[in-house]
Amino acid sequence: MPHHNLALRTLAVLPAVVLAGVAVLTGCSDPGAQASLNQPTTPANGVTYNSSPEQNRIRASKDPALAAEVPASISKDGKLTVGTTAGSVPLSYYATDNKTPIGSEIDIAQLVADKLGLTLDVQVTSWENWPLKTQSGDFEAVFSNVGINKDRVKLFDFSSYRAAFMGFEAKKSAGYDIRGADDISGLKISVGSGTNQEKILLAWNKELEAKGKAPTVLQYYSSDADTILALASGRTDANLAPYPSAVYLANTREDLKIVGKVNAGWPNETLVAATTLKGNGLAPVITDALNSAIKDGSYGKVLARWGLSDEAVAAATTVNEANYVPGAK
């Protein structure tokens, strides 16, 4: 369902925002402007985003009872091999060394691995490839802002751990409020190919066309830097991204704001979940590990660390094809 690539690839034309004391470049309204190393920008939500390779992650203690539940085929190598896309701040992205995957998704995966007594082995892939790599056994679980939906439950089992919303981000000067299909008529909106965001916009376009209204123009960019530059320069009217990414941008930039919010499972509701191969027995164990982390407070600390406390869930649940109910929370 993600994904909004905010990997920290720097461009010389972009002004700086400071993450934990490291100057990181983000888009500006003038494509020809030179980067300026201004004073550190304090995020509006008060969170200091640590984008260095040295994460000092919040850790959890091994739970022997939970460790004993892990299927032998998975625990035999002592690792929990997790796939992620490393393309969405603050969820999953590359640190300032451009090689270390970090973010809230990695931190949650770390808690699960700790609880199960396994070493976390993070593997980065593209969004398009995680399903195949999970089916092939390359990944034992995926932590990458994956939403539960009717198509995915046919192939995978899920352990929910976060609310799933999408946010429309636009320039501060934008005068629109996006709540549904009618509000995007005639706008140019950037979106990631093959994402839930794209599915929502395509569905809304069908609604608009049925009403005889102008559809939105979907725009696709090759990188997040290009997407944000197009947004900030006015070449696109809005960008539809995972809500945490939109919140991050709104909190760390002075020129962008959130102009709308939609559930990622529209027209139903859904949750973000750890994704495992259907029927391999790992999902219930991950669910138990997540609930243990929720109970001991480490889960809440991770979300607070990344400014995502408003997307916390009271309890993790296991969702599979047998018990999946569209729209259930």
Beta strands, then each sheet from edge to edge (+ up, - down):
strand 1: 16-19
strand 2: 22-25
strand 3: 79-84
strand 4: 93-94
strand 5: 101-102
strand 6: 119-124
strand 7: 141-142
strand 8: 156-163
strand 9: 165-171
strand 10: 188-190
strand 11: 217-219
strand 12: 238-242
strand 13: 256-263
strand 14: 271-277
strand 15: 318-319
sheet 1: 1+ 2-
sheet 2: 6+ 3+ 7+
sheet 3: 4+ 5-
sheet 4: 14+ 8- 15+
sheet 5: 11+ 10+ 12+ 9- 13+
end
